[in-house]
Amino acid sequence: MRTQMRLKDGSIVKIEPLNGREDAKEFQEFINTLTKEKTYLLVNKPVTLKEEKQWLKTQLLEHRKGHQIYLKALINGRLIGDCFAKPGFGRNQGNVNLGIAIAKNWRGKGLGYLLLTELIERSEKKWHPKNIYLHVISKNTTARRLYETLGFHIIATLPDWFEYEKKYLDEYMLILDKEKFVQQKKTSYEGSKKR
Ligand SMILES: CC(C)(COP(=O)(O)OP(=O)(O)OC[C@H]1O[C@@H](n2cnc3c(N)ncnc32)[C@H](O)[C@@H]1OP(=O)(O)O)[C@@H](O)C(=O)NCCC(=O)NCCS
């Protein structure tokens, strides 16, 4: 398990799970900035501090119960990204869903790749899932490129699914090819550094 990572620009990012000491205001600012920026995330309006506190409480509880992995990415103690892995309920327990968001100034430096790699490895170790999957909006080309690099491919299209700026966009469901994931890791920048 990695607790810190070096980005392409040399910055060192600390990775840690939720621990209950989070500053709800910082999390609120993080999500509201992403919403204002009109990223392809589900949240479509600003959240209040009360809502954010409640949301954090739920995430922490789920994390502590072992029902999800929730990781924060920090630079000098400040939140710059987060990601989660969550198995489904009951007969869907073998299917783990992933999600990720990174603050604008910290994108394109390899953090998304490193965080998801860590999240996939922790998920494998914890749950040995049958499927690791995620959803992405057709127009979210940066995210799609990253997911393809990691070894995900489209298995379903939900046509006209996601409401964005008064239009309905297609949403894709992607599944991880675990062999591809292992292979690409060996040839990636990080993997080649270790050899
Ligand atoms: C989508 C998102 C998470 C991507 O994060 P990111 O940190 O910018 O992504 P990265 O820099 O790790 O990866 C992007 C690129 O690097 C590649 N890459 C990065 N590190 C790599 C490595 N060590 N080895 C191989 N490839 C790597 C990726 O495949 C991709 O290729 P590119 O060279 O064409 O840019 C980020 O843009 C974001 O938070 N967007 C807003 C919210 C959002 O859309 N979330 C996803 C919803 S589905």
Ligand as a Chemical Component Dictionary entry (heavy atoms), coordinates in Angstrom:
data_LIG
# 
_chem_comp.id                   LIG 
_chem_comp.type                 NON-POLYMER 
_chem_comp.pdbx_formal_charge   0 
_chem_comp.three_letter_code    LIG 
# 
loop_
_chem_comp_atom.comp_id 
_chem_comp_atom.atom_id 
_chem_comp_atom.alt_atom_id 
_chem_comp_atom.type_symbol 
_chem_comp_atom.charge 
_chem_comp_atom.model_Cartn_x 
_chem_comp_atom.model_Cartn_y 
_chem_comp_atom.model_Cartn_z 
_chem_comp_atom.pdbx_ordinal 
LIG C1  C1  C 0 -10.580 12.669 -15.127 1  
LIG C2  C2  C 0 -9.488  13.067 -14.129 2  
LIG C3  C3  C 0 -9.741  12.323 -12.833 3  
LIG C4  C4  C 0 -8.124  12.697 -14.704 4  
LIG O1  O1  O 0 -7.123  12.959 -13.750 5  
LIG P1  P1  P 0 -5.625  13.484 -14.132 6  
LIG O2  O2  O 0 -4.835  13.518 -12.900 7  
LIG O3  O3  O 0 -5.743  14.730 -14.906 8  
LIG O4  O4  O 0 -5.154  12.325 -15.093 9  
LIG P2  P2  P 0 -3.649  11.848 -15.337 10 
LIG O5  O5  O 0 -2.775  13.026 -15.476 11 
LIG O6  O6  O 0 -3.253  10.815 -14.357 12 
LIG O7  O7  O 0 -3.871  11.012 -16.659 13 
LIG C5  C5  C 0 -4.108  11.612 -17.818 14 
LIG C6  C6  C 0 -3.054  11.156 -18.793 15 
LIG O8  O8  O 0 -1.846  10.581 -18.356 16 
LIG C7  C7  C 0 -1.740  9.163  -18.695 17 
LIG N1  N1  N 0 -0.913  8.666  -17.571 18 
LIG C8  C8  C 0 -0.709  9.363  -16.432 19 
LIG N2  N2  N 0 0.206   8.740  -15.656 20 
LIG C9  C9  C 0 0.584   7.645  -16.314 21 
LIG C10 C10 C 0 1.520   6.606  -16.031 22 
LIG N3  N3  N 0 2.250   6.600  -14.888 23 
LIG N4  N4  N 0 1.648   5.622  -16.912 24 
LIG C11 C11 C 0 0.909   5.605  -18.041 25 
LIG N5  N5  N 0 0.037   6.570  -18.373 26 
LIG C12 C12 C 0 -0.133  7.579  -17.522 27 
LIG C13 C13 C 0 -3.155  8.874  -18.927 28 
LIG O9  O9  O 0 -3.538  7.788  -19.619 29 
LIG C14 C14 C 0 -3.529  10.143 -19.687 30 
LIG O10 O10 O 0 -2.872  10.344 -20.920 31 
LIG P3  P3  P 0 -2.416  11.727 -21.617 32 
LIG O11 O11 O 0 -0.892  11.659 -21.663 33 
LIG O12 O12 O 0 -3.045  11.696 -22.940 34 
LIG O13 O13 O 0 -2.873  12.906 -20.794 35 
LIG C15 C15 C 0 -9.497  14.608 -13.884 36 
LIG O14 O14 O 0 -9.429  15.235 -15.141 37 
LIG C16 C16 C 0 -10.727 15.125 -13.157 38 
LIG O15 O15 O 0 -10.815 15.063 -11.939 39 
LIG N6  N6  N 0 -11.706 15.696 -13.896 40 
LIG C17 C17 C 0 -12.877 16.277 -13.315 41 
LIG C18 C18 C 0 -13.784 15.271 -12.640 42 
LIG C19 C19 C 0 -14.047 14.078 -13.513 43 
LIG O16 O16 O 0 -14.317 14.183 -14.702 44 
LIG N7  N7  N 0 -14.003 12.890 -12.891 45 
LIG C20 C20 C 0 -14.231 11.627 -13.588 46 
LIG C21 C21 C 0 -15.649 11.374 -13.732 47 
LIG S1  S1  S 0 -15.950 9.856  -14.600 48 
# 
loop_
_chem_comp_bond.comp_id 
_chem_comp_bond.atom_id_1 
_chem_comp_bond.atom_id_2 
_chem_comp_bond.value_order 
_chem_comp_bond.pdbx_ordinal 
LIG C1  C2  SING 1  
LIG C2  C3  SING 2  
LIG C2  C4  SING 3  
LIG C2  C15 SING 4  
LIG C4  O1  SING 5  
LIG O1  P1  SING 6  
LIG P1  O2  DOUB 7  
LIG P1  O3  SING 8  
LIG P1  O4  SING 9  
LIG O4  P2  SING 10 
LIG P2  O5  DOUB 11 
LIG P2  O6  SING 12 
LIG P2  O7  SING 13 
LIG O7  C5  SING 14 
LIG C5  C6  SING 15 
LIG C6  O8  SING 16 
LIG C6  C14 SING 17 
LIG O8  C7  SING 18 
LIG C7  N1  SING 19 
LIG C7  C13 SING 20 
LIG N1  C8  SING 21 
LIG N1  C12 SING 22 
LIG C8  N2  DOUB 23 
LIG N2  C9  SING 24 
LIG C9  C10 SING 25 
LIG C9  C12 DOUB 26 
LIG C10 N3  SING 27 
LIG C10 N4  DOUB 28 
LIG N4  C11 SING 29 
LIG C11 N5  DOUB 30 
LIG N5  C12 SING 31 
LIG C13 O9  SING 32 
LIG C13 C14 SING 33 
LIG C14 O10 SING 34 
LIG O10 P3  SING 35 
LIG P3  O11 DOUB 36 
LIG P3  O12 SING 37 
LIG P3  O13 SING 38 
LIG C15 O14 SING 39 
LIG C15 C16 SING 40 
LIG C16 O15 DOUB 41 
LIG C16 N6  SING 42 
LIG N6  C17 SING 43 
LIG C17 C18 SING 44 
LIG C18 C19 SING 45 
LIG C19 O16 DOUB 46 
LIG C19 N7  SING 47 
LIG N7  C20 SING 48 
LIG C20 C21 SING 49 
LIG C21 S1  SING 50 
# 
